[in-house]
């Protein structure tokens, strides 16, 4: 494995708090390092600018007075002596060619001839080491600066300029080198570097502790979320929530988790209620079937067969109970599936009035003594024909079941509004909120056949089609209940 891969693996193995602390410390360390480097370079440039400003006050073309030069030809020394004498005379006559006066004692001047001959003061240990590039200023009026050093190794900044000396009619050019020591500057820069490194080190250590504190404070909601998740995983007690503060990303995460936990709790409660209700509804037909089967087996075992009419009636009851059980299981399967697990619906433009006519034919067979007042007008909707037909049949079955013998059922379809009204006992106001719940049945109608799933299927189908369904008392205040379904569509068939 490459070192980069090992470093990445080690970093990923750290906790989130540790990684956040390390990133914070690294960011602060980089910022401190950049600031320290910038500060050092700014101070260095400023100090060297001060040395350069000092060198600008050096004499532009004359050596200092009373300086004795060695290692130079006699004519050069004579010229220097005359130049010094002229400078002193000008100073005495108050004819100041140099602003602020001329102080030759301040400078340690050194001359460099064109052939490389060096003229320097008698104290040769303060001589400047020359460079071949120094001769580049000959014949120019430019003044340049370079880094150099004395012969004893002390660092210096050197000002270079061209001077012309004429002795006995002979003119010669020299390079005048004026040094200024930079040892104090370099010492100050070294001390500043040590100070900055110390400050940077303290800053990095402080950034590490600060990053740790920041990570602990910032990740406290995450720790609470983790504790709740671990508690749910350990105890399987869904529904636990955590407090939400603010509106940042952590708060949004906490809100989403609370919503998910509440949704899981509601889902588990619905699942528990579905299982309990299904067990309750399945117990009745299964008990009846077991009783009838036991009766048939006992009659055969005792050798006393049941009369043919009784046996036929018993088998008919068993068949009806099996059919009821089959319908109940089918309804349970349809309602228990989540939306993602349901088979795709065959959506198409269907004639709702034709579906209502077919459902009415079946309703008339189930309520032969009832009178049906029908006013159905064309209406076309976009949906699943089979699901819509089952929903309409369930509405009509509900009306048939609660209608008194010889009663009337009113069915109308106009402008997408399908209404089914019976003239039975109606629904008490305190029970209206439960009519579309699964397995809910009014206490006064528990002796009637049914599973309590019909209206739940109606509500689900209507919602899937984009409509609305309601069930309440009759609009005219008379007896019975009125079921109303509103579905989007159009009265004319689509082209």
N, C-alpha and C positions, 0 to 999 in steps of 0.2 A: 504494500500500500504506500502511496506517495505521502510525503510529509503533510501536504495540503489536505489530503483525505483524512489523515489521522487527526489533524487539527480540527477539521470540520466535524468529524465524529465525536471528538472530545467536547466540542462546543455544543453539539446537539444533545449530548448526554447530560448537560447541566440542566438544572431546573429553570423554569421560566423566570423566576425571581433572580436567579444568578445570572442568566443571560442578559436580562434588562439592566442589572447593576453593572455588568461588564461593559455593555454598550454605552451606558451613561458615563462610566469612568473613561472609556476610550475616547468618547466625543469630547469630554472636558480636557483630557490629556492632549488631544490634537489641538484644541483651541488654545490651551496654555502654551504649547510648544510653538505654534505659529505666532502668538503674541510675543513670546520671549525672543524668537528669531527676529521678528520685525523690530522690537525694541533695541536689540543689540546692534542691528545694522543701522538703524536711525542714529543711535548714539555714536557709533563708529564714524559714520559719514559726517556727523556734526563736529566731532573732535578733530578729524582730519581737515575739515573746512576751516576750523579755527587756526590750525597750523599753517594752512595755505594762506589765510588772511594775514598771518604774522609775516610770512615770507614776502608778501606783496610790499611790505615796507622796507625791503632791502634796497640798497643803492642800485639804480638801473644799469650803471656802467662803470663804476669806479670801485676800487678796492678801499678798504677801510684805512684811515691814517695810522701811521706809526706801525704798520704791519710789515714785517721783514719776510720776504719770500725766498725760499731756497729751491734748489733743483730747477733753476730757470736761467736762461741766458742773461747776460749783463744788460743788454739793450732793453729787455722786458723789465728788469728791475729798475732801470733808469726811467723808463716810461711810467712805471707805477709810482716812483718817487715824485715825478713831476705831477702826475694826476692827483696824488695826495696833497701836494703843496698847493695846487690850484683849488682843491676842495676846501682846504683850510683857509686860504686867502678869501675865498668867496664867503665863507662863514664869518670871518672877521669883519669883512666889509658889509655885512648884513645884507649881502646879495644872495638870497636863499634859493638856490636852484631846486632844492628838494623841499616839498611841503612839510612843515613841522620841524625843519632843521635837519641836519645831517650828523648822525652819530655813528661814526665808523667803527667805534670800539664794540658795537653790539654784534657785528657779523664776523663770522669766520670764513672769509672769502678764499676761494681756490680757483686758479686759472688752468685751463687746458688748451695747449697749443694745437694747431692743425696737424702737426706731425706726431701727436700723442704725448708730447712733453708736458709734464705736470709741474705747475708752480703752486706751492702751498706754503702756509705759514711755517715759521721756525718750529713750532710745536707740532711736529709731523704726526704724532699719535692722534691728533684731531683731524687728520686729513680724510677726505672722502674717497671711497673707492670709485674709480671712474668706470664708465660703460661705453662701449663703442657707439651707442646711440646718442651719446652726448654731443658728438661732432655734427649731428644732423641739424643743429640750430645755427651753424656757421653760415654766414651770408643771408640770414633772415632777420626779421625784426620780431620774431615770435618769442614769447616767454612760456616755457613748459615746466612741468613738475613731474618728478618721479620718486619712487621709493628707493632708498639706498641705505648705506651704512657707513659708519666710520671704520677706520682700519682696525680699531679695537673691538669691532663687532656690534657696537651700539647702533640701533636702528635710527634712521633719519629720513626726512623728506627733503629733497634737493630741488632748488629752483635753478633752471638753466636759461641763460641768455647770452647773446653774442656781444662782445665789446671790441672796440678797435683802438689800438694804441699806436701812436706815431712818434718815433724817436729819430732825430737827425734826418728827417725826410723819409724815413722808412716806416711804412704802415704795415702793421700785422693785426690779424684777428685772433681773438681768443674766445674760449667758452668760459663764461664766468659761472661758477658753481657756488651757490649760497645754501648751506645746509641748516636744518633746524631739527633738533633731536625729537624723536617721537617715542622715546622709551617710556615717558610718563603716560602717553596716550595708550600704548599697548598694555602697560600695567593696569591702567584704569579699565581697559576692555576685558582683561583677564579677570579682574575682581568682579566686574559686572556679570561676566559669564557664570562665575561661581554663584553669585547671588541669584541670578535668573534660574540656574539649574536647581538650586535649593528651593526657590519658590515654586518651580514647576513640580518638583518631587512632592512637596507638601500639598500642592494643588491636586495632584493625581491621587494621593492618599485620601485627601478630603473628598475628592470626587467619588472614590470608591465607597466611602461610608455614606456620603449623600445619596449616591445611586442606590445603595442598599435600602436606605430609609424611604426613598421615593418609590422604589419597586414594591416595598412592603405596603406602603400606603395605597399605591395605585392598584395593587393586585388584591387588596383586602376583599372587594366584592367577588373576585374570582375565587378566592379561598372559601367564601361563604357559599358560592354556587357549587364548588367542588364538594364541600361538606354535605350539602343537600342532596346532590347526585349520588354520593357514596351512601348516604342514609337510605335513599330510595332503592339503590341496588342491593343494599344489605337487608332491608326490611320489606321491600316491595310495597311500601306505603306511598302511593302516588298522591299528588295534591299538595305537597309541601311547597311553600313559596319562600322567597327571600325579599328583604326590604329593598326598595328602589329609591335612590337618591340622585337628583339631577337629571340631565338629559343627554349625557355623553354616550360613547359607544358601550361602556360597561353597563350603564343604566338601560340602554336598549337591549343588550344581551340579557340582563336580568328580567326585563319585562317580557321578552320573548320566551324565556324559560318559564316564568310564572304562567304565561298563557298556555304553553305546552303542557305543563304539569296539571293545570286546571282541566285542559281538554282531555288528558289521559284519565283524570279522575272521573270526569263525566262519562267518558267512553266505558270505563270499567263499571261504573254504576249502571249504565244502560245495558252493558253485557250481563251483569248480574241480574238485573231486572228481567231481561229477555229470557235468561235461563230459568229463572224462577217462574215467570209467567208461562213459558213453554211447558215446563214440567207440570204446572197446574192444569193447563189446558189439555195436555196429552194424557193426564191421569184418568180423566173421565171416559174417553172412548176406549182406552186400553183396559180399564176396569170392566167396562161393559162387555168388551170382546172376551176377556178372560172368563167372565161369568157365563156367557153363552157357550163358550167352548167347553167349560167344565160341565155344564148341563148336558151338552151333547155326549161327552165322554162318559158321564155317569149313567146316562140312559142306555148307552151301548154296553157298559160293563155290567149293569144289573140285569140285562136281558129284557128290560121293559122299554122298548122304543117309544119315542114320542109319537103322538098322532101326526098324520101327514100334514094337516093344516098348521098345527103348532110348530112342527119342524120347518115348514116352508116359511112361516112368519119369522121364526128364529133366524133362519139363514138370510132372510131379507134384511132383518135388523143388523146382522153382522156385516152384510154388504154395504148398507148405508153407513155404518160406523167406519168401515174401511175407507169408503169414499171421503167421509169427513176427515179422517185421519190423513189421507193422502193430500187433500186440499190444505189442511193445516200445515203439514210439513212443507208443501210447496210455498205457501205464504211465508213461512219462517225462513226458508232459504232465500227468497227474494228480498226480504227485509233485512236479513243479517249480513248480506254482502255489502262491503264498502263500494263506493262509487267506482273506484279504480278496478275492482274485481268483477263488476257486472259485465255481462256480454254487451257488445255494442248494439245500440238500438237501430232498427231499420227505419230511419227517419225518411219521411216522404210527405208529400202533400196528400192529405186524406180528407174525405168528406165526413165531417162529424155528424151530419144529419143521417147519413146512411148507417153509421155506427150506432146511433141512437135507435134507429128503426130495428136493427138486428137485436139489440139489447132488449127492446120492448117485446119482441116476439118471445124471447126466453122468459121475460118477467111475467108475461101473461100465462105461460105454462105453469109457473111457480105460484101464481095467485089466480087460480081460475075463477074465483068468485068476486074478484075486484073489478072495478070500473076504471079505465085509463082514459083520462082526458088529455089528448095529445095535440100540441101545436108546434110542429117542428119545421123550421125554415132552413134553407141551404146555408151552410157555413163550412169553409175549408180551412184547415189548420195544418201546420207542419209538425209532424210528430210520429210516434210509433203507433200504428193502427191497432196492433194486438193489445198493447198496454192501455190505450185509450178505451178500447172496447171492454176490457176487464174492469176499468175504473167506472164506466157508465153502468155496467152490470151490477157492480157492488153498490152503487147508489140506489139503483132500482130494487135490488134485493133487500137493502136496508128499509126502503119504503114499504115493500111488500110484507116484510116481517112484522113491522109495527102497525100496519093497517088493520082495523077491525074487520070481521067478516062482512062482505058486501060493501066495503068502504071504497073510497075514491082516491086515485093517485093522479096528480096533475103533473104533466111533463111538458116543458116548453123549451124551445131553442130559438133565440132571436138575437142577431147581432153579436154572436159569440158568447151569449149568456145562456147556459144550460141550467134549468131549475127543475128540481124534483121535490114535490110536496106530498106528504101523506096526511091523513086525518086521524092519526093515532093519538096516543097519550102525550106526545111531545117530549121535550127534554127539559128537565129542571134547570133553572138559570145557573145554579152552582155547579152543574156538571158540564156546561158547555165548553169549558177550557180543557176538558180531558177527552173530548169525542174523537180526536185524531191521534191519540196516544195508542201505542201498541198494546194489545190485549186488554185495553180498558173496556169494561162493560158496565152499564148502569146496574146498580143493585136490584132495581125493579125488573130487569130483563135477563137476569142470569139463568132463568129456567128456559129461555128460548135458545134455539140452536145457533151456533156461530162461535167464532174464535176470538172476536174482537180485533181482527187484523184488516177487515175489509176497508174501513175508512182510512186506516193508515196507508194502505196501498193507493187509495184514491188521492190522498194528499201528496204522496211521493210522486205519482205519475203526473199530476197537474203541475207540480213544481218543476219537474224535468221538462215539461212542455212549455214552460214560461208563463203559466197562468196562475190563478188564485182560486181557492176553494174556501167555502164557509158553510157552517151549519148552525141554524138557530130557529127560533120560533117563527111561525107563519107571519107574513107581513100584515095580514088583515086582523091579527089578534085572535084568529080562530084556533081550533084544535090542530094538533099535528106539528110536524117539523118541516123546515124548508132548507134544502141543500142547494147551494148555488156554486156553479163553476164558471169561471171566465177565462177564455182562451183566446190568444191573439190569432187573427186570421182575416179572411175576407169572405164576402157573400158570393162573389162571382168566381167560377172556376178559373184557375190560372191557365194561361195559354202556353 
